[in-house]
Amino acid sequence: MSKSKDKTETGNRLKGSLGPTERAENWKRLERDEFDVVVIGGGVTGAGAALDAATRGLRVALVEARDLAAGTSSRSSKLFHGGLRYLEQLEFSLVREALRERELMLTRLAPHLVKPVPFLYPLTRRFWERPYTAAGLLMYDTMGGARSVPGQKHLSRAGALRMVPALKRSAMIGGIRYYDAQADDARHTMTVARTAARYGAVVMTSTQVTGFLREADRIAGVKVRDVETAEEIEVRAHAVINATGVWTDELQKLSGGRGRFRVRSSKGVHIVVPRDRIVAETGMILRTEKSVLFVIPWGNHWIIGTTDTDWHLDLAHPSATKADIDYLLEHVNSVLATPLTHDDIEGVYAGLRPLLAGESEESSKLSREHAVARVAPGLVAIAGGKYTTYRVMAADAVDAVSPDVPGRMASSITDQVPLIGADGYHALVNQADQLASAHGLHPYRIRHLLDRYGSEIHEVLAVSEERPDLLKPVPAAPNYLQAEIVYACSHEGAMHLEDVLTRRTRISIEYPHRGVDCADAVARLMAAELGWDEETITREVAVYTQRVEAERDSQSEPSDQAADAKRSAAPEARISLLEPVV
């Protein structure tokens, strides 16, 4: 390899870019190199494990059959939270751990992506509920919750109604405001993966594991398939980490071994409504008969969720039913002065939580703790847990492969490794007006970009130097600039229209058309970066449109089985995927 080429590749890795050029080189590296660790699964746990291993000095590859955060990690409640309700279940260690992680994200690791968010806890019982809840929130604060966010504030009924005028007066006798934090989960997961790439990890999406390599009684790597081209190669490694979430059991079967734990899939459905449909200054947390319901601020919208029911059908495409949506509307409307209707809903999404199965039949009581098991020499599995504690889970998984990796393994240092975009973020926030003036944009647009890209904003805006038109909004989705679409392809690993419309942006849930009205315009922006011809553009738009139609149809069905049948009828964007997908 020439010195100039080596320098270019090193520069790309330092940027953590995941564009077409890097993908082509990474495919060669998968076949050519031997790795210390191969991580299977591009969700937040897998991305976190890749970052953890890479920053310990290990040679790492991450492979994902679809897209980064294509499963659970793009369909959560989008909260970094301690889990207030886990205090009632006496899960003190889980809450303490989660609050520490929230603090790290807010202050050091990802202040550009993770933001404080206030919630109102309405009180409905006299005498005992306020001191009981206040005691829980005091523990929440003292466990680490109030270091970077304000502590609890007690409100009378009148004070709570001033904060949330949308509530019925009869819905509460008072309230307590407290703070948690939120993030765009898909963007955060992708940024974790890009940071892993910056530190040398080979990150490959559209790369499906089809089998395992063996040497005697140990796992020695994986067989993978490029689902864009159907090409297959072998990837050699000292250890493999199964971080596939709800696909854990399927991958375990593929390895030919028995798992040490069982994973159950619990479906969580969220609906998205315009901000003006609920007049409030804060989010809300509401008790239900089984769990809690969140009303979460989300830009110009509210996210309302979630449900918690077992799911035994297609793991890749969990479907929301009319019954799920009715459940959410019924519970939120029980406290709203002006009820929401189906017509108010602009977006719907359903995700699956990978829960460690216990003896209880109620999924809401299954363990949110995570488990790590060395299921065979050279193979470690991790499952369970919650999004907020992904970094701890990742470190535990990498610790578990230590017996299989030659040499002494360094300790985890990811609590000291800011994600891409974090360095310099606060200074740029102070310079938002100057940045806006330099690029002819409104300061609010710059602040929006900073909260999505942090200090990478310069890279995003740089594409407009030769094409000033890219600073125009995306047609029919004006919250996003056309430059963001180009950057998603050149730096963030987006390979298909659905990757951009559902994960790099949130157009699919933030607009009533769910991305259909801008699909052609976005596809044409992508085409210039990915080398698509007219036939490919037409296919991408058709596949995405059919996906949206299938999701809309499924949401009018009464049962999981009927909804799954409707959703599963839509074609896959990645044409060479094999079933089952793991």
N, C-alpha and C positions, 0 to 999 in steps of 0.2 A: 504494500500500500504506500502511495506517495505521501510525503510530508504534508503537502497542501490539502490532499483529500482527508488525511487524518485530522488536520486542523479544522476543516469544515465540519466533519462529523462531530468532533469534540465540541465545537461551537454550538451546533444544533442541540446536543445533549445538555449543554449548560443552560440553554434556553428552555429545555423541557418541551420542545415542539413535538407534536404528533401529527405532522402533515404527511402527504403522499410520499415525499422523498424519504422521510424517516421510516415510514412503514416498509418501503421496499428494502431498505438497508437492514431493518430489524428482522425481516423474514430470513434474510441471508444469515444473520447472526444466530437466529434460532437453530438453524441447521448446522452451522459451523462450530459454534462454541459449546463448551460444557459449562453448566451453571451449578452454583451451589444450591439454589432454590428455584423451583418453578412454582408460581402461585396460580391456581386455577380460580377464576372468578373476578370480574371487574366491578364488583360492588365496593362499598366503602371499606369493608373488612379486608377484601383482597388487595385493594389499592393501598390501604394502610399497611398491610403486611409487606407489600413490595417496597414501600418507602422505608419501613422499619429495617428490613433486611439490607437494602441498598446503603442506608446510612450507617450500618454496622460494618460496611466494607465487603459485603458478600456480593457475588455475581448472581444477578436476579433476572428472571423473566416473569412477566405477568401475561396470561392469555385469557381472553374472554370471547365467548362464542358470538355474542351480539355486540352491544355497545357498552361503553362505560356507564354504570348506573342504570342499565336497561331494565333491571328488575326492581327489587325492593327499594334500592337506594335512590330512586327517583320518585317514589310514590309514598313517602312517609308524611307525617304531619309537619315536617320541615321545622322541627324544634330541636334546639340543643337545651335539654332541660334535665333537672335532677330527678324528676319523676315524683311530684308532690304526693301522689296517691300511694306510692310505695312506702311512705312513712307509716300509713295505716296498716300496711302488711308487715311492718317491723323490718323492712329491708334496708336497715340503716347503712350498711356498708355499700350497697348499690347506689343509694342516694348520695352518699359522701363522695364516692368515686365519680359519679356523673357530674356533680357540682364542681369538682376539681377540674374535670375536662372542660366544662363550660367556661370556667375561669380562664383556662389556658387559651381557648379559642378566642375569647373576647379580647384578651389583653396581649397575647404574644404570637399565637400561631396563625390566626386567620381573622384579624379585626376587620378586614375589608369584606369578608363574607358572612360573618356571624355578628348579629346585632341584638342589643337588648330589646325586649318587647314586653309591655305591661299587660296584665290580665286582671280582671275583676272577678273575685270569688263572691257570688251573691249568697247572702245568709238567709235561710228560710225558717230556722228554728230559734225560738227565744231562749234566753238564759244560757244554755249549755254550749250552743254551736260556736258562738264567737270566741269564748276562751279556749275551747277545744281546737278550733282551726288556728287561732293565733298562736297557740303552743306549738302546733305543727309547723307553722310558718317561721316561728322563732328558731326552731331546730334547723329548718331549711336555710335560714339566714346565717346561723352560727356555724353550720357545717361548711360554709364557704359561699353561700348564695349571695351575700350582700357586699362582697368586696368590690365588684365592678358594676353592680347594679344597685338601685335604691332598695331599701328595706321595705317591709310591709307598711301599709297605711290604712288605718281604720276609717270607715265611712258610715255615716247615718244613711237612712233610706234616701233622704233628700240629696245627700252628697253623692251617693251611688247613681242616682238618677241623673244628676248633672253630668257625671262622667259617662254614663250610658243611657241617654234619653230614650233609646229604642226599647228599653225594658218596660214591661207592665209594672205598674206600681204595686200590684198584688203579688208580683213574682218574688219579692224579697222584703226583708225587714231592715236590711243594711248590707254592707259589703266590706271586703278587704281587698285592696289593690296590692299585688305583688308582681315581681318581675321574673321573667325567664329570658331565653334567647332563641333566635331563629336564624335559619339559613336556607338558601336554595340548595336542597340536598344533592341534586344532580350536578350542579355547578361545583359544589364543594368536593364531591367524589372525584369528578374529573380533574380538579385542581390538585388533589392528593396524588392522583396517578401521574399527572404532569410533573409534580415535584419529585416523584420517584424516578421518572425519566431523566430529570435534571441531574440526579445523583447516580445515573448510570444504568438504571433498570431498563430492560427491553420490554416495552409495553405494546401489546398487540391485541387489537380488537378484531372482530370477524375471524377469530381463530379458535376453532372448536376442538376440544379434546375428544378423540375417538377411541383411545385405548392407552394402556400403560406399558412401559418397558420394564423388563425384569432381568435381574442378574441373581441367579439362584433363588433365595427366598426374599429378596428385597426389591423394592420399587427403585428403578434406575432412570426414570424419566417418563415422558408421555409421547403419544402419537397425536399429531394435530393436523387439522384440515383448514386450509384457507377457504372460507365460505364465500369468498368473492370469485375465486378461480377454480375451486375444487382440487387444488394441488395439496398433496399430503407429504409430510416430512416427520422425522423423529427428532425429539429434543431431549438431550441427555442431561441429567441432573443428579446431584447427590441426594436431594430431598424434594418432595412435592407437598405443597399445602393445599388442601381442599377447602376453599373459602367460597363455596357456591351457594350458601344460604339454603333456600328451600329445595335446591337440587342436591343437597348433601347426600341423601340416601341413594339417589340415582347414580351419582358418581361413585359411591361406595360399591354399588353392585358392579359397575364397570371395572373396578379394580380387582374384583374377584374375592374380596375379603368381607368380613362382617364388621359392621359399625359398632362403636362403643356406646352410642346414644342414638336416639331416634328424634327426627325433626317433624313437627307438625306445622302445617301451613294454616295461618289464620288470616282471613281476608279483612282488610280495612278499606272502607270506601270514604272518599271525601267529595264534597261538592264545593264549587266556587261561584260566588255571587258578587255583583258589583258593590263597591264600597258604599254607595248612597242608599242601598237597600236596608242597611242597618246603621242608624245614626249613633255613633259611639266613638269615644276617644281611646278606648282600650279594647283588647280582646277579652274573652270571657272563658271561664271554665265552669261547666255545669255538670252536676251529678246526674247519672242515669241509674236505672235499676241494676245494671251490670257493671258499669265502669264510669267513665267521665266523657264529656263531649266538649271539644274545644271550638271556639270561634276565634280564628286567628287572623290578625291584620296581614294582608299580602298586597302591598302596593295599592293599586286602585280597586282591590277586591278583598273579600273575606274568604278564608278557607274554613269549612265547617266539617268536622269529623271527630271520631271515626267510628265505624262499626267494628265488630270483633266476632267473626264466625268462621267455623272450619271450612276449608276449601280442599276438594279432592279431585279437581279437574285440571285443565291446562295450566301448568305452572307459569308459562311465559306470558299468558294473556288473561289474568283474572278479570272477571267481568262484574260490573256493578249491575244490580237488578233494580226494577222499579221498587221492590220491597225495601232494598237498602236505602234508596233515595227517600222513600216515604218515611222510613225510620228516622233519618236525619232531620227531615223537615218537621216531623211531628214533635221531636224533642226540642229543637230550637224554637219552634213556634209556641211551645208551651210557656215561654218567658217573654216573647216579643209582642209589643203592642200592635204592630202591623205585621201580620204573618207573611212569610215567604211562600211563593208558589213555584211550581215546576217551571213556569215561564221566566222566573228570575234567575234560573241557573244558567251560567255561561260555560262552566266546565265541570267535568266529573272525572275522577281517576280512582282506580282500585289497585291496591298493592297487597303483597303477601308478607306477613311476618314469619320468620323462621323461628319457631318456639321449640324449646326443649320439652318433649312430651313428658308429662307426669301422670299421676294417677287420677287427677281431677279431669272431669269431662268438660269443664268450662275453660275455653281457651284464654279468657281474660285472667285466669288464675295460674296459667302455665308460667314456667320460670322465664323471666327476662334476663336471668343470669346467663353467662356464656359458659361453654364447656370446650375444652381442648383435649384431644386424644391422639396418641401415637398408635394408629390402628394397625400398622404394619411397619417393619423396618423401611425407612425412607418415605413413609406417608403419614402426614398429620392432618387431622380434620378439626375444624373449628366451626361452631354454630351457636345460635342463640344470641343473647345480648341485646343491646339497643344501639341505635345510631350514635348517640352521644358518646358512648364508651368505645367507639371503634378503635381508637389508638391503643387502648389497654388490651383489647382483644388481639390486635395485630401483634403487639409485643409478646403476648403469651404464646401465640402461634409460632412465632419465630424462635422463641426460647425452646419450644418443644422439638424443633428439628436439630437442636444442638448436637445430639448424639450421632447424627448422620452426616454432619458437615465437618470436613477435615480441619484440624487446627482449633485454636481457642477462639471462641466467639465473643465479640465485644458486647457490652450491655446496650440496651435500647437507649437512644438519645433523642427520639422524636419529640419529646417535650421541649426540646431546645431548637427545633428545626422549623422556622416559619414556612408556611406554604407560599408558593409562587404568588407574587402580587402583594404580600404583606409588608415587605421591606419598603419603607418610604411612603407608605399609604397615608399616614397622618399628615405628613408635610404636604402631600399633593391635595389633600382635602382643603388645607389652608390656602392653596394656590388655585382653587377651582375657578375663580373669576378670571385669573390670568390665562389659564388653559382654555377657558371658554372663548375669550377674546382672540387668542391666537388661532383658534380653529373655526371661528365664526359660529359657535354653538351657544345655546343658552346655558347658563351655569347649572340649572337643574339637570340638564342632559349630561354634563360632565360628572356631576355627583352620582347620577344613576350609573354611569360607566365605571366610576371608581368603586362603587359598591358591588360591581360584577367582576371587575378585572384588577382592582387595586393598582399597583404601580405598573402593571402590564398595559395600562391605558395608552401609553406611548406606542406600543406595538400595534394596538388595535387601530389607532388613528393614523399610523404611518401608511397604511394601505391607501389612504385617501390622497397622498401627496401627488401621485400620478393620475388618480381618478377621483377628483373632488366630488363627483356625483355619489360616491359611496357614503358621504356624510348625510345623505337624505334618508328619511325614515323608510322602513320596509312598507311597501304598499299594503294597505288593509291591516297593518300591525304597527302603528306609529310609535309604540313604546321602544322599538328597536331600530338601530341604524343598519343600513345595508352593509356597512363595514364590519359589523358583528357577524354577519353571515359568512363573509369572506374569511374572517379570522377563525371562525369555528372550523372551517375546512383546512386552513393553512397551519394552524397551531394546536387545535383542540381535538383532533382525531375524528371529526364528523365525516361520515362516509355516505350517508343516505339522508334523504329528505326528512324522514322521521327523527333522525338523530338531532337535527337542527330545530325542528318545530316542536319537539316534545321534551328535549333535554338541554341543548345548548341555550335555547330560549324556552319560554313557557307559553308560546303562542297557542299551543293546542288546548290549554285550559283557561287562557286569559281573554279570549275573544269568542263571541257566540258562533262564529263560523269555524272555530277550532282549527284554524290554519288552512282551510280549503281555499279561501279567497286570495291568499297570498302564496299558495303552493307553487304556482307556475313561476312567479317572479323570484321566489327564493331558489327554486331549482335552477333557474338560469344563472343566478349569481354563483351557485355552487358549481355549475358546469364549467365555468371558466377556470376554477381552481382544480377540479378533479378530472378534467378532460372528457366530460360527457358529450356525446353526440345528441342529435335531436331525438333519436329513438330512445335513448336512455332517459332524457328529460321527460318524455311522454310517459315512460313506464314508471318512473319515480312518482310523478304526479298522480297517475292512476292508482298505484299501490297505496299511496297515502290517503287518497280520497276514499278508496274502498275500506281502509282501516277506520276512518272517521265514521263512515256510514254504518259499518259493522258495530262499532261501539255505541252509536246512537240507537241502533236497533236493539242491541242487547240490553240497553238501559230501560227499555219498555217492557221487558219480559219479567214474569213473576217469580221465576225460580233460577237457581244457579245453572241447572242443566240446560234450560232453554236459552239463557243468556250466553252460556259457553258455546252452544251450537251456533248462535249468530256471530259471536266474535271470532270463532275459529275459522269461519268461512273466508275471512280476509286473507289475501296472500302475504307471504313474507317478503320483506325488502331484500333480505340476504338469501339469494336464490339457491345456494348450495348447502344450506343448513341440513343436517341429518337429524332425524328424530330417533330417540328422544334427545332433546337439547340439554347438555350439561356444561 
